Amino acid sequence: MDVLHVNAHWDPEARVWWAQSDEVPGLVAETKTHEGLIKELRALVPALLAMNRPEVKGGVSLRIVSEQVEEVRFT
């Protein structure tokens, strides 16, 4: 089974998680929660692969690498 890489990032200003992948053409996803993003990816990736990479059949594994930077202030 193919392993496709997806990068997920937290945008602190917009307060949303967003994802993109060079291996899944057309993938752009944005949700309020990380769990919601995973759910969105499960729905979007198969549809996008069917349209843009028809040679990929039978399912894929997603390696989702998440990044969240938090500012911690102290005195």
PQR file of N, CA, C, O and H, with PARSE charges and radii, in Angstrom:
ATOM      1  N   MET A   1       0.854  -1.175   0.000 -0.4000 1.5000
ATOM      2  CA  MET A   1       0.000   0.000   0.000 -0.0000 2.0000
ATOM      3  C   MET A   1       0.898   1.236   0.000  0.5500 1.7000
ATOM      4  O   MET A   1       1.873   1.311   0.748 -0.5500 1.4000
ATOM      5  N   ASP A   2       0.557   2.185  -0.837 -0.4000 1.5000
ATOM      6  CA  ASP A   2       1.307   3.436  -0.902 -0.0000 2.0000
ATOM      7  C   ASP A   2       1.158   4.232   0.381  0.5500 1.7000
ATOM      8  O   ASP A   2       0.099   4.229   1.008 -0.5500 1.4000
ATOM      9  H   ASP A   2      -0.235   2.124  -1.445  0.4000 1.0000
ATOM     10  N   VAL A   3       2.231   4.917   0.766 -0.4000 1.5000
ATOM     11  CA  VAL A   3       2.197   5.841   1.898 -0.0000 2.0000
ATOM     12  C   VAL A   3       2.347   7.247   1.335  0.5500 1.7000
ATOM     13  O   VAL A   3       3.357   7.560   0.705 -0.5500 1.4000
ATOM     14  H   VAL A   3       3.092   4.920   0.257  0.4000 1.0000
ATOM     15  N   LEU A   4       1.365   8.080   1.554 -0.4000 1.5000
ATOM     16  CA  LEU A   4       1.384   9.460   1.076 -0.0000 2.0000
ATOM     17  C   LEU A   4       1.588  10.393   2.258  0.5500 1.7000
ATOM     18  O   LEU A   4       1.026  10.182   3.333 -0.5500 1.4000
ATOM     19  H   LEU A   4       0.545   7.825   2.066  0.4000 1.0000
ATOM     20  N   HIS A   5       2.385  11.411   2.055 -0.4000 1.5000
ATOM     21  CA  HIS A   5       2.723  12.355   3.121 -0.0000 2.0000
ATOM     22  C   HIS A   5       1.829  13.589   3.044  0.5500 1.7000
ATOM     23  O   HIS A   5       1.646  14.186   1.983 -0.5500 1.4000
ATOM     24  H   HIS A   5       2.842  11.582   1.182  0.4000 1.0000
ATOM     25  N   VAL A   6       1.286  13.948   4.189 -0.4000 1.5000
ATOM     26  CA  VAL A   6       0.449  15.139   4.312 -0.0000 2.0000
ATOM     27  C   VAL A   6       1.023  15.979   5.444  0.5500 1.7000
ATOM     28  O   VAL A   6       1.334  15.460   6.516 -0.5500 1.4000
ATOM     29  H   VAL A   6       1.436  13.463   5.051  0.4000 1.0000
ATOM     30  N   ASN A   7       1.162  17.267   5.205 -0.4000 1.5000
ATOM     31  CA  ASN A   7       1.654  18.190   6.229 -0.0000 2.0000
ATOM     32  C   ASN A   7       0.478  18.972   6.792  0.5500 1.7000
ATOM     33  O   ASN A   7      -0.291  19.581   6.049 -0.5500 1.4000
ATOM     34  H   ASN A   7       0.910  17.689   4.334  0.4000 1.0000
ATOM     35  N   ALA A   8       0.349  18.948   8.112 -0.4000 1.5000
ATOM     36  CA  ALA A   8      -0.725  19.669   8.792 -0.0000 2.0000
ATOM     37  C   ALA A   8      -0.101  20.740   9.679  0.5500 1.7000
ATOM     38  O   ALA A   8       0.906  20.505  10.346 -0.5500 1.4000
ATOM     39  H   ALA A   8       0.974  18.453   8.715  0.4000 1.0000
ATOM     40  N   HIS A   9      -0.711  21.911   9.675 -0.4000 1.5000
ATOM     41  CA  HIS A   9      -0.174  23.048  10.434 -0.0000 2.0000
ATOM     42  C   HIS A   9      -1.295  23.753  11.184  0.5500 1.7000
ATOM     43  O   HIS A   9      -2.435  23.805  10.721 -0.5500 1.4000
ATOM     44  H   HIS A   9      -1.530  22.103   9.132  0.4000 1.0000
ATOM     45  N   TRP A  10      -0.960  24.286  12.334 -0.4000 1.5000
ATOM     46  CA  TRP A  10      -1.877  25.106  13.116 -0.0000 2.0000
ATOM     47  C   TRP A  10      -1.610  26.557  12.783  0.5500 1.7000
ATOM     48  O   TRP A  10      -0.465  27.007  12.834 -0.5500 1.4000
ATOM     49  H   TRP A  10      -0.035  24.243  12.711  0.4000 1.0000
ATOM     50  N   ASP A  11      -2.660  27.300  12.439 -0.4000 1.5000
ATOM     51  CA  ASP A  11      -2.554  28.739  12.192 -0.0000 2.0000
ATOM     52  C   ASP A  11      -3.140  29.444  13.410  0.5500 1.7000
ATOM     53  O   ASP A  11      -4.361  29.494  13.562 -0.5500 1.4000
ATOM     54  H   ASP A  11      -3.590  26.935  12.398  0.4000 1.0000
ATOM     55  N   PRO A  12      -2.282  29.993  14.289 -0.5600 1.5000
ATOM     56  CA  PRO A  12      -2.793  30.590  15.530  0.2800 2.0000
ATOM     57  C   PRO A  12      -3.626  31.847  15.308  0.5500 1.7000
ATOM     58  O   PRO A  12      -4.509  32.149  16.111 -0.5500 1.4000
ATOM     59  N   GLU A  13      -3.362  32.579  14.239 -0.4000 1.5000
ATOM     60  CA  GLU A  13      -4.154  33.789  13.987 -0.0000 2.0000
ATOM     61  C   GLU A  13      -5.567  33.440  13.532  0.5500 1.7000
ATOM     62  O   GLU A  13      -6.541  34.016  14.017 -0.5500 1.4000
ATOM     63  H   GLU A  13      -2.645  32.334  13.587  0.4000 1.0000
ATOM     64  N   ALA A  14      -5.675  32.502  12.603 -0.4000 1.5000
ATOM     65  CA  ALA A  14      -6.991  32.099  12.104 -0.0000 2.0000
ATOM     66  C   ALA A  14      -7.641  31.059  13.014  0.5500 1.7000
ATOM     67  O   ALA A  14      -8.842  30.806  12.920 -0.5500 1.4000
ATOM     68  H   ALA A  14      -4.884  32.035  12.208  0.4000 1.0000
ATOM     69  N   ARG A  15      -6.840  30.460  13.895 -0.4000 1.5000
ATOM     70  CA  ARG A  15      -7.293  29.433  14.818 -0.0000 2.0000
ATOM     71  C   ARG A  15      -7.888  28.226  14.086  0.5500 1.7000
ATOM     72  O   ARG A  15      -8.967  27.736  14.421 -0.5500 1.4000
ATOM     73  H   ARG A  15      -5.864  30.666  13.971  0.4000 1.0000
ATOM     74  N   VAL A  16      -7.143  27.769  13.076 -0.4000 1.5000
ATOM     75  CA  VAL A  16      -7.550  26.601  12.295 -0.0000 2.0000
ATOM     76  C   VAL A  16      -6.345  25.720  12.002  0.5500 1.7000
ATOM     77  O   VAL A  16      -5.204  26.181  11.967 -0.5500 1.4000
ATOM     78  H   VAL A  16      -6.267  28.167  12.804  0.4000 1.0000
ATOM     79  N   TRP A  17      -6.632  24.438  11.794 -0.4000 1.5000
ATOM     80  CA  TRP A  17      -5.652  23.500  11.256 -0.0000 2.0000
ATOM     81  C   TRP A  17      -5.822  23.485   9.745  0.5500 1.7000
ATOM     82  O   TRP A  17      -6.947  23.501   9.244 -0.5500 1.4000
ATOM     83  H   TRP A  17      -7.559  24.064  11.823  0.4000 1.0000
ATOM     84  N   TRP A  18      -4.709  23.454   9.017 -0.4000 1.5000
ATOM     85  CA  TRP A  18      -4.780  23.338   7.564 -0.0000 2.0000
ATOM     86  C   TRP A  18      -3.771  22.298   7.097  0.5500 1.7000
ATOM     87  O   TRP A  18      -2.767  22.048   7.765 -0.5500 1.4000
ATOM     88  H   TRP A  18      -3.796  23.441   9.423  0.4000 1.0000
ATOM     89  N   ALA A  19      -4.045  21.698   5.951 -0.4000 1.5000
ATOM     90  CA  ALA A  19      -3.184  20.637   5.450 -0.0000 2.0000
ATOM     91  C   ALA A  19      -2.978  20.780   3.960  0.5500 1.7000
ATOM     92  O   ALA A  19      -3.819  21.321   3.243 -0.5500 1.4000
ATOM     93  H   ALA A  19      -4.860  21.902   5.408  0.4000 1.0000
ATOM     94  N   GLN A  20      -1.826  20.277   3.507 -0.4000 1.5000
ATOM     95  CA  GLN A  20      -1.506  20.224   2.084 -0.0000 2.0000
ATOM     96  C   GLN A  20      -0.567  19.050   1.860  0.5500 1.7000
ATOM     97  O   GLN A  20       0.063  18.544   2.788 -0.5500 1.4000
ATOM     98  H   GLN A  20      -1.142  19.838   4.090  0.4000 1.0000
ATOM     99  N   SER A  21      -0.490  18.632   0.600 -0.4000 1.5000
ATOM    100  CA  SER A  21       0.399  17.534   0.247 -0.0000 2.0000
ATOM    101  C   SER A  21       0.789  17.641  -1.210  0.5500 1.7000
ATOM    102  O   SER A  21      -0.067  17.834  -2.073 -0.5500 1.4000
ATOM    103  H   SER A  21      -1.002  19.044  -0.154  0.4000 1.0000
ATOM    104  N   ASP A  22       2.069  17.517  -1.489 -0.4000 1.5000
ATOM    105  CA  ASP A  22       2.530  17.482  -2.875 -0.0000 2.0000
ATOM    106  C   ASP A  22       2.157  16.158  -3.536  0.5500 1.7000
ATOM    107  O   ASP A  22       2.139  16.060  -4.763 -0.5500 1.4000
ATOM    108  H   ASP A  22       2.764  17.360  -0.788  0.4000 1.0000
ATOM    109  N   GLU A  23       1.864  15.151  -2.738 -0.4000 1.5000
ATOM    110  CA  GLU A  23       1.557  13.818  -3.255 -0.0000 2.0000
ATOM    111  C   GLU A  23       0.067  13.601  -3.525  0.5500 1.7000
ATOM    112  O   GLU A  23      -0.327  12.600  -4.125 -0.5500 1.4000
ATOM    113  H   GLU A  23       1.879  15.231  -1.741  0.4000 1.0000
ATOM    114  N   VAL A  24      -0.752  14.549  -3.075 -0.4000 1.5000
ATOM    115  CA  VAL A  24      -2.197  14.480  -3.315 -0.0000 2.0000
ATOM    116  C   VAL A  24      -2.578  15.778  -4.036  0.5500 1.7000
ATOM    117  O   VAL A  24      -2.918  16.769  -3.390 -0.5500 1.4000
ATOM    118  H   VAL A  24      -0.432  15.362  -2.588  0.4000 1.0000
ATOM    119  N   PRO A  25      -2.520  15.772  -5.366 -0.5600 1.5000
ATOM    120  CA  PRO A  25      -2.800  16.994  -6.122  0.2800 2.0000
ATOM    121  C   PRO A  25      -4.174  17.570  -5.785  0.5500 1.7000
ATOM    122  O   PRO A  25      -5.175  16.854  -5.755 -0.5500 1.4000
ATOM    123  N   GLY A  26      -4.197  18.871  -5.535 -0.4000 1.5000
ATOM    124  CA  GLY A  26      -5.444  19.568  -5.246 -0.0000 2.0000
ATOM    125  C   GLY A  26      -5.839  19.591  -3.783  0.5500 1.7000
ATOM    126  O   GLY A  26      -6.851  20.194  -3.427 -0.5500 1.4000
ATOM    127  H   GLY A  26      -3.383  19.452  -5.559  0.4000 1.0000
ATOM    128  N   LEU A  27      -5.054  18.941  -2.924 -0.4000 1.5000
ATOM    129  CA  LEU A  27      -5.435  18.873  -1.513 -0.0000 2.0000
ATOM    130  C   LEU A  27      -5.243  20.212  -0.822  0.5500 1.7000
ATOM    131  O   LEU A  27      -4.135  20.743  -0.748 -0.5500 1.4000
ATOM    132  H   LEU A  27      -4.232  18.451  -3.214  0.4000 1.0000
ATOM    133  N   VAL A  28      -6.338  20.739  -0.322 -0.4000 1.5000
ATOM    134  CA  VAL A  28      -6.351  21.910   0.549 -0.0000 2.0000
ATOM    135  C   VAL A  28      -7.473  21.659   1.539  0.5500 1.7000
ATOM    136  O   VAL A  28      -8.634  21.532   1.152 -0.5500 1.4000
ATOM    137  H   VAL A  28      -7.238  20.307  -0.382  0.4000 1.0000
ATOM    138  N   ALA A  29      -7.128  21.586   2.808 -0.4000 1.5000
ATOM    139  CA  ALA A  29      -8.141  21.314   3.829 -0.0000 2.0000
ATOM    140  C   ALA A  29      -7.905  22.246   5.007  0.5500 1.7000
ATOM    141  O   ALA A  29      -6.768  22.590   5.328 -0.5500 1.4000
ATOM    142  H   ALA A  29      -6.184  21.689   3.122  0.4000 1.0000
ATOM    143  N   GLU A  30      -8.991  22.645   5.641 -0.4000 1.5000
ATOM    144  CA  GLU A  30      -8.903  23.551   6.788 -0.0000 2.0000
ATOM    145  C   GLU A  30     -10.070  23.269   7.728  0.5500 1.7000
ATOM    146  O   GLU A  30     -11.224  23.229   7.302 -0.5500 1.4000
ATOM    147  H   GLU A  30      -9.915  22.366   5.380  0.4000 1.0000
ATOM    148  N   THR A  31      -9.762  23.073   9.007 -0.4000 1.5000
ATOM    149  CA  THR A  31     -10.803  22.836  10.007 -0.0000 2.0000
ATOM    150  C   THR A  31     -10.388  23.442  11.343  0.5500 1.7000
ATOM    151  O   THR A  31      -9.235  23.833  11.525 -0.5500 1.4000
ATOM    152  H   THR A  31      -8.825  23.105   9.353  0.4000 1.0000
ATOM    153  N   LYS A  32     -11.317  23.515  12.256 -0.4000 1.5000
ATOM    154  CA  LYS A  32     -11.056  24.103  13.572 -0.0000 2.0000
ATOM    155  C   LYS A  32     -10.282  23.178  14.505  0.5500 1.7000
ATOM    156  O   LYS A  32      -9.585  23.649  15.404 -0.5500 1.4000
ATOM    157  H   LYS A  32     -12.254  23.198  12.108  0.4000 1.0000
ATOM    158  N   THR A  33     -10.399  21.858  14.299 -0.4000 1.5000
ATOM    159  CA  THR A  33      -9.731  20.913  15.197 -0.0000 2.0000
ATOM    160  C   THR A  33      -8.843  19.943  14.410  0.5500 1.7000
ATOM    161  O   THR A  33      -9.054  19.709  13.220 -0.5500 1.4000
ATOM    162  H   THR A  33     -10.965  21.475  13.569  0.4000 1.0000
ATOM    163  N   HIS A  34      -7.854  19.392  15.098 -0.4000 1.5000
ATOM    164  CA  HIS A  34      -6.979  18.399  14.471 -0.0000 2.0000
ATOM    165  C   HIS A  34      -7.788  17.153  14.115  0.5500 1.7000
ATOM    166  O   HIS A  34      -7.607  16.585  13.039 -0.5500 1.4000
ATOM    167  H   HIS A  34      -7.682  19.583  16.065  0.4000 1.0000
ATOM    168  N   GLU A  35      -8.669  16.730  15.004 -0.4000 1.5000
ATOM    169  CA  GLU A  35      -9.512  15.561  14.737 -0.0000 2.0000
ATOM    170  C   GLU A  35     -10.409  15.799  13.521  0.5500 1.7000
ATOM    171  O   GLU A  35     -10.622  14.898  12.710 -0.5500 1.4000
ATOM    172  H   GLU A  35      -8.816  17.192  15.879  0.4000 1.0000
ATOM    173  N   GLY A  36     -10.928  17.012  13.407 -0.4000 1.5000
ATOM    174  CA  GLY A  36     -11.745  17.362  12.247 -0.0000 2.0000
ATOM    175  C   GLY A  36     -10.946  17.329  10.961  0.5500 1.7000
ATOM    176  O   GLY A  36     -11.464  16.963   9.906 -0.5500 1.4000
ATOM    177  H   GLY A  36     -10.755  17.744  14.066  0.4000 1.0000
ATOM    178  N   LEU A  37      -9.681  17.714  11.052 -0.4000 1.5000
ATOM    179  CA  LEU A  37      -8.814  17.687   9.878 -0.0000 2.0000
ATOM    180  C   LEU A  37      -8.591  16.253   9.409  0.5500 1.7000
ATOM    181  O   LEU A  37      -8.629  15.978   8.209 -0.5500 1.4000
ATOM    182  H   LEU A  37      -9.260  18.012  11.909  0.4000 1.0000
ATOM    183  N   ILE A  38      -8.359  15.344  10.344 -0.4000 1.5000
ATOM    184  CA  ILE A  38      -8.176  13.937   9.994 -0.0000 2.0000
ATOM    185  C   ILE A  38      -9.433  13.407   9.298  0.5500 1.7000
ATOM    186  O   ILE A  38      -9.342  12.714   8.286 -0.5500 1.4000
ATOM    187  H   ILE A  38      -8.328  15.567  11.319  0.4000 1.0000
ATOM    188  N   LYS A  39     -10.586  13.732   9.838 -0.4000 1.5000
ATOM    189  CA  LYS A  39     -11.853  13.304   9.246 -0.0000 2.0000
ATOM    190  C   LYS A  39     -11.998  13.861   7.833  0.5500 1.7000
ATOM    191  O   LYS A  39     -12.414  13.149   6.919 -0.5500 1.4000
ATOM    192  H   LYS A  39     -10.660  14.296  10.661  0.4000 1.0000
ATOM    193  N   GLU A  40     -11.660  15.114   7.664 -0.4000 1.5000
ATOM    194  CA  GLU A  40     -11.729  15.766   6.350 -0.0000 2.0000
ATOM    195  C   GLU A  40     -10.776  15.097   5.356  0.5500 1.7000
ATOM    196  O   GLU A  40     -11.128  14.893   4.194 -0.5500 1.4000
ATOM    197  H   GLU A  40     -11.323  15.692   8.407  0.4000 1.0000
ATOM    198  N   LEU A  41      -9.575  14.760   5.813 -0.4000 1.5000
ATOM    199  CA  LEU A  41      -8.601  14.102   4.935 -0.0000 2.0000
ATOM    200  C   LEU A  41      -9.100  12.730   4.495  0.5500 1.7000
ATOM    201  O   LEU A  41      -8.912  12.338   3.344 -0.5500 1.4000
ATOM    202  H   LEU A  41      -9.289  14.926   6.757  0.4000 1.0000
ATOM    203  N   ARG A  42      -9.727  12.010   5.399 -0.4000 1.5000
ATOM    204  CA  ARG A  42     -10.261  10.686   5.048 -0.0000 2.0000
ATOM    205  C   ARG A  42     -11.301  10.779   3.928  0.5500 1.7000
ATOM    206  O   ARG A  42     -11.440   9.853   3.130 -0.5500 1.4000
ATOM    207  H   ARG A  42      -9.880  12.329   6.334  0.4000 1.0000
ATOM    208  N   ALA A  43     -12.023  11.884   3.871 -0.4000 1.5000
ATOM    209  CA  ALA A  43     -13.028  12.070   2.826 -0.0000 2.0000
ATOM    210  C   ALA A  43     -12.425  12.645   1.543  0.5500 1.7000
ATOM    211  O   ALA A  43     -12.765  12.206   0.444 -0.5500 1.4000
ATOM    212  H   ALA A  43     -11.911  12.637   4.520  0.4000 1.0000
ATOM    213  N   LEU A  44     -11.540  13.614   1.683 -0.4000 1.5000
ATOM    214  CA  LEU A  44     -10.996  14.311   0.515 -0.0000 2.0000
ATOM    215  C   LEU A  44      -9.974  13.501  -0.277  0.5500 1.7000
ATOM    216  O   LEU A  44     -10.011  13.480  -1.507 -0.5500 1.4000
ATOM    217  H   LEU A  44     -11.263  13.970   2.575  0.4000 1.0000
ATOM    218  N   VAL A  45      -9.070  12.841   0.424 -0.4000 1.5000
ATOM    219  CA  VAL A  45      -7.962  12.174  -0.265 -0.0000 2.0000
ATOM    220  C   VAL A  45      -8.444  11.139  -1.284  0.5500 1.7000
ATOM    221  O   VAL A  45      -7.972  11.172  -2.421 -0.5500 1.4000
ATOM    222  H   VAL A  45      -9.040  12.858   1.424  0.4000 1.0000
ATOM    223  N   PRO A  46      -9.350  10.230  -0.948 -0.5600 1.5000
ATOM    224  CA  PRO A  46      -9.789   9.273  -1.973  0.2800 2.0000
ATOM    225  C   PRO A  46     -10.402   9.947  -3.207  0.5500 1.7000
ATOM    226  O   PRO A  46     -10.155   9.527  -4.338 -0.5500 1.4000
ATOM    227  N   ALA A  47     -11.201  10.991  -2.979 -0.4000 1.5000
ATOM    228  CA  ALA A  47     -11.831  11.691  -4.105 -0.0000 2.0000
ATOM    229  C   ALA A  47     -10.784  12.372  -4.986  0.5500 1.7000
ATOM    230  O   ALA A  47     -10.861  12.306  -6.213 -0.5500 1.4000
ATOM    231  H   ALA A  47     -11.402  11.332  -2.060  0.4000 1.0000
ATOM    232  N   LEU A  48      -9.811  13.024  -4.358 -0.4000 1.5000
ATOM    233  CA  LEU A  48      -8.769  13.708  -5.129 -0.0000 2.0000
ATOM    234  C   LEU A  48      -7.874  12.728  -5.872  0.5500 1.7000
ATOM    235  O   LEU A  48      -7.474  12.985  -7.008 -0.5500 1.4000
ATOM    236  H   LEU A  48      -9.749  13.078  -3.362  0.4000 1.0000
ATOM    237  N   LEU A  49      -7.560  11.606  -5.237 -0.4000 1.5000
ATOM    238  CA  LEU A  49      -6.740  10.603  -5.916 -0.0000 2.0000
ATOM    239  C   LEU A  49      -7.490  10.007  -7.104  0.5500 1.7000
ATOM    240  O   LEU A  49      -6.887   9.773  -8.151 -0.5500 1.4000
ATOM    241  H   LEU A  49      -7.885  11.396  -4.314  0.4000 1.0000
ATOM    242  N   ALA A  50      -8.768   9.762  -6.965 -0.4000 1.5000
ATOM    243  CA  ALA A  50      -9.560   9.223  -8.068 -0.0000 2.0000
ATOM    244  C   ALA A  50      -9.549  10.171  -9.263  0.5500 1.7000
ATOM    245  O   ALA A  50      -9.509   9.729 -10.412 -0.5500 1.4000
ATOM    246  H   ALA A  50      -9.258   9.952  -6.114  0.4000 1.0000
ATOM    247  N   MET A  51      -9.584  11.474  -8.992 -0.4000 1.5000
ATOM    248  CA  MET A  51      -9.585  12.463 -10.077 -0.0000 2.0000
ATOM    249  C   MET A  51      -8.199  12.720 -10.652  0.5500 1.7000
ATOM    250  O   MET A  51      -8.040  12.853 -11.866 -0.5500 1.4000
ATOM    251  H   MET A  51      -9.616  11.833  -8.059  0.4000 1.0000
ATOM    252  N   ASN A  52      -7.189  12.791  -9.771 -0.4000 1.5000
ATOM    253  CA  ASN A  52      -5.879  13.280 -10.200 -0.0000 2.0000
ATOM    254  C   ASN A  52      -4.775  12.231 -10.268  0.5500 1.7000
ATOM    255  O   ASN A  52      -3.740  12.470 -10.890 -0.5500 1.4000
ATOM    256  H   ASN A  52      -7.318  12.683  -8.785  0.4000 1.0000
ATOM    257  N   ARG A  53      -4.972  11.088  -9.648 -0.4000 1.5000
ATOM    258  CA  ARG A  53      -3.972  10.015  -9.686 -0.0000 2.0000
ATOM    259  C   ARG A  53      -4.685   8.671  -9.803  0.5500 1.7000
ATOM    260  O   ARG A  53      -4.622   7.853  -8.885 -0.5500 1.4000
ATOM    261  H   ARG A  53      -5.813  10.893  -9.143  0.4000 1.0000
ATOM    262  N   PRO A  54      -5.364   8.440 -10.928 -0.5600 1.5000
ATOM    263  CA  PRO A  54      -6.163   7.218 -11.078  0.2800 2.0000
ATOM    264  C   PRO A  54      -5.343   5.929 -11.014  0.5500 1.7000
ATOM    265  O   PRO A  54      -5.902   4.846 -10.844 -0.5500 1.4000
ATOM    266  N   GLU A  55      -4.029   6.041 -11.148 -0.4000 1.5000
ATOM    267  CA  GLU A  55      -3.195   4.841 -11.051 -0.0000 2.0000
ATOM    268  C   GLU A  55      -3.107   4.309  -9.620  0.5500 1.7000
ATOM    269  O   GLU A  55      -2.733   3.155  -9.408 -0.5500 1.4000
ATOM    270  H   GLU A  55      -3.575   6.921 -11.286  0.4000 1.0000
ATOM    271  N   VAL A  56      -3.454   5.149  -8.634 -0.4000 1.5000
ATOM    272  CA  VAL A  56      -3.446   4.724  -7.231 -0.0000 2.0000
ATOM    273  C   VAL A  56      -4.782   4.050  -6.940  0.5500 1.7000
ATOM    274  O   VAL A  56      -5.832   4.691  -6.978 -0.5500 1.4000
ATOM    275  H   VAL A  56      -3.758   6.086  -8.805  0.4000 1.0000
ATOM    276  N   LYS A  57      -4.732   2.763  -6.651 -0.4000 1.5000
ATOM    277  CA  LYS A  57      -5.967   2.001  -6.428 -0.0000 2.0000
ATOM    278  C   LYS A  57      -5.865   1.190  -5.143  0.5500 1.7000
ATOM    279  O   LYS A  57      -4.767   0.871  -4.687 -0.5500 1.4000
ATOM    280  H   LYS A  57      -3.879   2.242  -6.620  0.4000 1.0000
ATOM    281  N   GLY A  58      -7.001   0.861  -4.570 -0.4000 1.5000
ATOM    282  CA  GLY A  58      -7.048  -0.054  -3.445 -0.0000 2.0000
ATOM    283  C   GLY A  58      -6.788   0.547  -2.082  0.5500 1.7000
ATOM    284  O   GLY A  58      -6.827  -0.170  -1.081 -0.5500 1.4000
ATOM    285  H   GLY A  58      -7.893   1.120  -4.941  0.4000 1.0000
ATOM    286  N   GLY A  59      -6.527   1.829  -2.012 -0.4000 1.5000
ATOM    287  CA  GLY A  59      -6.298   2.486  -0.729 -0.0000 2.0000
ATOM    288  C   GLY A  59      -4.859   2.936  -0.551  0.5500 1.7000
ATOM    289  O   GLY A  59      -3.956   2.482  -1.253 -0.5500 1.4000
ATOM    290  H   GLY A  59      -6.495   2.411  -2.825  0.4000 1.0000
ATOM    291  N   VAL A  60      -4.670   3.821   0.384 -0.4000 1.5000
ATOM    292  CA  VAL A  60      -3.350   4.365   0.714 -0.0000 2.0000
ATOM    293  C   VAL A  60      -3.265   4.537   2.224  0.5500 1.7000
ATOM    294  O   VAL A  60      -4.275   4.532   2.927 -0.5500 1.4000
ATOM    295  H   VAL A  60      -5.404   4.189   0.954  0.4000 1.0000
ATOM    296  N   SER A  61      -2.059   4.687   2.693 -0.4000 1.5000
ATOM    297  CA  SER A  61      -1.830   5.102   4.078 -0.0000 2.0000
ATOM    298  C   SER A  61      -1.419   6.559   4.037  0.5500 1.7000
ATOM    299  O   SER A  61      -0.669   6.975   3.155 -0.5500 1.4000
ATOM    300  H   SER A  61      -1.238   4.691   2.122  0.4000 1.0000
ATOM    301  N   LEU A  62      -1.906   7.327   4.981 -0.4000 1.5000
ATOM    302  CA  LEU A  62      -1.518   8.730   5.081 -0.0000 2.0000
ATOM    303  C   LEU A  62      -0.561   8.893   6.248  0.5500 1.7000
ATOM    304  O   LEU A  62      -0.867   8.488   7.370 -0.5500 1.4000
ATOM    305  H   LEU A  62      -2.516   6.989   5.698  0.4000 1.0000
ATOM    306  N   ARG A  63       0.585   9.480   5.991 -0.4000 1.5000
ATOM    307  CA  ARG A  63       1.505   9.860   7.063 -0.0000 2.0000
ATOM    308  C   ARG A  63       1.288  11.353   7.267  0.5500 1.7000
ATOM    309  O   ARG A  63       1.748  12.182   6.482 -0.5500 1.4000
ATOM    310  H   ARG A  63       0.834   9.809   5.081  0.4000 1.0000
ATOM    311  N   ILE A  64       0.577  11.671   8.339 -0.4000 1.5000
ATOM    312  CA  ILE A  64       0.217  13.063   8.617 -0.0000 2.0000
ATOM    313  C   ILE A  64       1.198  13.596   9.644  0.5500 1.7000
ATOM    314  O   ILE A  64       1.240  13.139  10.786 -0.5500 1.4000
ATOM    315  H   ILE A  64       0.203  10.997   8.976  0.4000 1.0000
ATOM    316  N   VAL A  65       1.981  14.567   9.217 -0.4000 1.5000
ATOM    317  CA  VAL A  65       2.960  15.187  10.099 -0.0000 2.0000
ATOM    318  C   VAL A  65       2.386  16.541  10.505  0.5500 1.7000
ATOM    319  O   VAL A  65       2.182  17.421   9.670 -0.5500 1.4000
ATOM    320  H   VAL A  65       1.947  14.938   8.289  0.4000 1.0000
ATOM    321  N   SER A  66       2.130  16.689  11.806 -0.4000 1.5000
ATOM    322  CA  SER A  66       1.478  17.898  12.318 -0.0000 2.0000
ATOM    323  C   SER A  66       2.485  18.789  13.020  0.5500 1.7000
ATOM    324  O   SER A  66       3.409  18.323  13.687 -0.5500 1.4000
ATOM    325  H   SER A  66       2.296  15.974  12.485  0.4000 1.0000
ATOM    326  N   GLU A  67       2.276  20.087  12.848 -0.4000 1.5000
ATOM    327  CA  GLU A  67       3.134  21.062  13.509 -0.0000 2.0000
ATOM    328  C   GLU A  67       2.263  22.128  14.146  0.5500 1.7000
ATOM    329  O   GLU A  67       1.376  22.703  13.514 -0.5500 1.4000
ATOM    330  H   GLU A  67       1.526  20.466  12.306  0.4000 1.0000
ATOM    331  N   GLN A  68       2.542  22.370  15.410 -0.4000 1.5000
ATOM    332  CA  GLN A  68       1.844  23.439  16.126 -0.0000 2.0000
ATOM    333  C   GLN A  68       2.881  24.172  16.954  0.5500 1.7000
ATOM    334  O   GLN A  68       3.586  23.568  17.763 -0.5500 1.4000
ATOM    335  H   GLN A  68       3.262  21.903  15.923  0.4000 1.0000
ATOM    336  N   VAL A  69       2.968  25.458  16.750 -0.4000 1.5000
ATOM    337  CA  VAL A  69       3.904  26.280  17.509 -0.0000 2.0000
ATOM    338  C   VAL A  69       3.083  27.121  18.474  0.5500 1.7000
ATOM    339  O   VAL A  69       2.162  27.832  18.072 -0.5500 1.4000
ATOM    340  H   VAL A  69       2.396  25.949  16.093  0.4000 1.0000
ATOM    341  N   GLU A  70       3.423  27.030  19.731 -0.4000 1.5000
ATOM    342  CA  GLU A  70       2.731  27.796  20.765 -0.0000 2.0000
ATOM    343  C   GLU A  70       3.724  28.737  21.434  0.5500 1.7000
ATOM    344  O   GLU A  70       4.844  28.348  21.767 -0.5500 1.4000
ATOM    345  H   GLU A  70       4.170  26.452  20.058  0.4000 1.0000
ATOM    346  N   GLU A  71       3.305  29.946  21.619 -0.4000 1.5000
ATOM    347  CA  GLU A  71       4.130  30.929  22.313 -0.0000 2.0000
ATOM    348  C   GLU A  71       3.822  30.848  23.800  0.5500 1.7000
ATOM    349  O   GLU A  71       2.661  30.872  24.206 -0.5500 1.4000
ATOM    350  H   GLU A  71       2.396  30.262  21.348  0.4000 1.0000
ATOM    351  N   VAL A  72       4.853  30.755  24.594 -0.4000 1.5000
ATOM    352  CA  VAL A  72       4.697  30.694  26.050 -0.0000 2.0000
ATOM    353  C   VAL A  72       5.402  31.910  26.621  0.5500 1.7000
ATOM    354  O   VAL A  72       6.608  32.084  26.447 -0.5500 1.4000
ATOM    355  H   VAL A  72       5.797  30.736  24.264  0.4000 1.0000
ATOM    356  N   ARG A  73       4.647  32.737  27.293 -0.4000 1.5000
ATOM    357  CA  ARG A  73       5.234  33.946  27.892 -0.0000 2.0000
ATOM    358  C   ARG A  73       5.428  33.745  29.390  0.5500 1.7000
ATOM    359  O   ARG A  73       4.642  33.059  30.042 -0.5500 1.4000
ATOM    360  H   ARG A  73       3.667  32.596  27.434  0.4000 1.0000
ATOM    361  N   PHE A  74       6.448  34.332  29.908 -0.4000 1.5000
ATOM    362  CA  PHE A  74       6.698  34.261  31.338 -0.0000 2.0000
ATOM    363  C   PHE A  74       7.437  35.530  31.752  0.5500 1.7000
ATOM    364  O   PHE A  74       7.967  36.258  30.913 -0.5500 1.4000
ATOM    365  H   PHE A  74       7.087  34.890  29.378  0.4000 1.0000
ATOM    366  N   THR A  75       7.462  35.777  33.043 -0.4000 1.5000
ATOM    367  CA  THR A  75       8.135  36.973  33.546 -0.0000 2.0000
ATOM    368  C   THR A  75       9.273  36.590  34.460  0.5500 1.7000
ATOM    369  O   THR A  75       9.964  37.463  34.985 -0.5500 1.4000
ATOM    370  H   THR A  75       7.031  35.186  33.724  0.4000 1.0000
TER
END
